[in-house]
Amino acid sequence: MNFQDIGKKGMVLALSAQLVLIPPSIAMAQAEMLGTDAVIGKYTALANRDALMEEMQRADVQAEIEALGIDPAEAEARLAALSDAEIATMLTQMEDDNAGAGIVSTLFSVFVILLVTDLLCFTRFFNFTRCVR
Amino acid sequence: MRILRRIAVLLALSWLAACAATFDPDERLSFEAPTRAEVPDVPLIKQEDFFCGPSSIAMVMQWAGSDITQQDVAALAFSPGAGGTYLADMIGSSRRLGQLAVEITNFDQLLAEIAGGRPVIVFQNLGLAALPYWHYGVVTGYDFEKDEIYLNSGQLDKMVMPFAVFERTWRRGDFWGLVVLPPDQLPVTASEADVLSAAAALERVAQYQAAETLYETGAAKWPESWLWQFGLGNARYAQGDLRGARQALRRARRLDPSIPEVRANLAFVEGEIAG
């Protein structure tokens, strides 16, 4: 046994002791408070994406998409490929077009379908979707 | 040169007048705006040279009860080299003065804010696209029947503009508008995400007291959302209020026990309290 082995063994011991002894709530060791900015950015983007995906899953939206001759799985894949910024842009444009009225859920469906047809080059509704034919 | 300039201005004015069609609220707006609305008691401040930006912010802040002057704002916002104030500095200086600042981008929002009793700073081009004369003013009211928009525009008289003329000047400013409010009030039209970002921006410029107030204001409006309590915890921590921070972060955890960032910051604060 050489010194390196002892070192390794000691490390393993220390690590496993840490796993056993420290409750999971403070296992996320940190040197300072996590900032509000980054957390807001992360969870707002997540919420936007969730809202969009949930809408895609609705039966009437799926039916509408299929009626347009679009494979729902492909539509979903295209939506998933959008960046957080693009999703935010799309939602902002949607809100701007309906400012004051509030987004009614039927309208939201229409926008999601438009987004899908945009991504597949059938329509040109959203500014950020670019289609080269 | 002077004659050319005068001709250009005349052309600009006649073009503005020629295109004046009445503003049809039913067609142009997607909400039911009242026929007329006015935000009372916005002071008229005569702007000093090139200080239309700082004087606009001073007007809305004085309306809200502050005694700030246009020189105070100018020290934080004005760019002498540019002879004016950049849009970003309008937002930044408002925040450095502890205000909630949220941008708006269309007529719907502008008129909804006015109808809701909030003055709005707007960015206009009063010249031509090719010969721009950039200007900030404060919209304080409108009247569809009279076809008028009212602005405090750096003069001692209220400025009255027909909707079409105002729209043309505002369009050339890309419909940029700014709602500046004390952190215990919220714009009518801003989304939760907009206000959250504005609050986090107050933390960034070390306006922790203002950020704390704004997080509390947001929490009252959106009580189900843990993000307000998270921000509140951080803003209180930054002011050394460990127990207050713990209380807010515990509330955040109650609202959503699954967020690792909430648990991490709560553990951090509890660690400091335990010493």
Contacts between the chains, C-beta under 8 A, distances in Angstrom:
chain1	res1	chain2	res2	distance
A	25	B	263	5.4
A	25	B	266	8.0
A	25	B	267	5.4
A	26	B	267	4.2
A	26	B	271	7.1
A	28	B	260	6.3
A	28	B	263	7.3
A	28	B	264	4.5
A	28	B	267	7.3
A	30	B	264	5.9
A	30	B	268	6.1
A	32	B	268	7.7
A	33	B	234	5.8
A	33	B	237	5.7
A	33	B	265	5.2
A	33	B	268	5.8
A	33	B	269	7.7
A	34	B	261	4.9
A	34	B	264	5.9
A	34	B	265	5.6
A	35	B	200	7.9
A	35	B	203	7.7
A	35	B	234	7.0
A	36	B	199	7.5
A	36	B	200	4.5
A	36	B	203	5.8
A	36	B	230	6.5
A	36	B	231	4.5
A	36	B	234	4.9
A	36	B	235	7.7
A	37	B	197	8.0
A	37	B	200	4.5
A	37	B	201	8.0
A	37	B	203	7.4
A	37	B	204	6.7
A	39	B	227	7.3
A	39	B	230	6.2
A	39	B	261	5.0
A	40	B	193	7.6
A	40	B	196	5.0
A	40	B	197	6.4
A	40	B	200	5.5
A	40	B	227	6.0
A	40	B	231	7.4
A	43	B	227	6.4
A	43	B	259	7.6
A	44	B	193	4.8
A	44	B	196	7.1
A	95	B	191	6.8
A	96	B	105	6.5
A	96	B	106	5.8
A	96	B	108	7.8
A	97	B	30	7.4
A	98	B	30	5.9
A	99	B	30	6.0
A	99	B	31	7.0
A	99	B	106	6.1
A	99	B	108	3.6
A	99	B	109	5.7
A	99	B	112	7.3
A	99	B	189	6.5
A	100	B	29	7.1
A	100	B	30	5.6
A	100	B	31	2.8
A	100	B	33	8.0
A	100	B	108	4.9
A	100	B	109	7.8
A	100	B	112	5.4
A	100	B	189	7.1
A	101	B	30	5.0
A	101	B	31	5.7
